[in-house]
Amino acid sequence: MAKGRFYFTTYDLVLIAIMAAAQAVFGIVVSKFGMTLGHGVHFPGGSIVGGLYYVFILLARGLTGKFGSAVVACELEALIVAVIDPGRMGFLRLISYLPSALAVDLVPLITRDHRLERPVPNLLTGGFGNAVGMLTTLTFYMGLPLGYVLLASGVGFVSGMLLGGLVAWRLAASLRKSGLLNLAG
């Protein structure tokens, strides 16, 4: 493995921090929308709109191209949200966000597209991130039956692909094309 692959430059850390802060604010809005939608259809809103939750986390992973970027972004975001909007989970978010963040970091290793420049790795990364997030939340925090959890996670996978992976891929492509990002690192 290349030397320095796991090292975050100052540029990487600033980019991750910006993505985590944007995700914290955006995530609160998506969460409230998901809860409202979920109550209306009697289904977990996170599985329906949860893919949007992963847009900035996918951008953090894809724009840095480094393993661990999603974990750092998710943990920083969890800390920000725990302070701004503690809700039911508070600082438990630091634990509950970890499995989905690991999924977002691991899929690019498997697909060998560390910068998530192709659509399929982005779709898979967003899908697995949201599905693992749904599995974690519905199983460990809500204690729902397995069949319901699997159904909601399947819907979450599709949402993660379409609302998370596709949106993040297009945003990253636009940012790269605009020249706003120095991606030489």
LINMOLIN-V196706 format. One record per run of one state. SS is the DSSP state (h for helix, s for strand, l for the rest). FROM is the first residue (numbers start at 1). TO is the last residue. If there is no record, write none. Layout:
BEGIN
SS;FROM;TO / SS;FROM;TO
END
This chain:
BEGIN
l;1;9 / h;10;41 / l;42;44 / h;45;64 / l;65;68 / h;69;84 / l;85;89 / h;90;96 / l;97;97 / h;98;111 / l;112;118 / h;119;141 / l;142;145 / h;146;178 / l;179;185
END
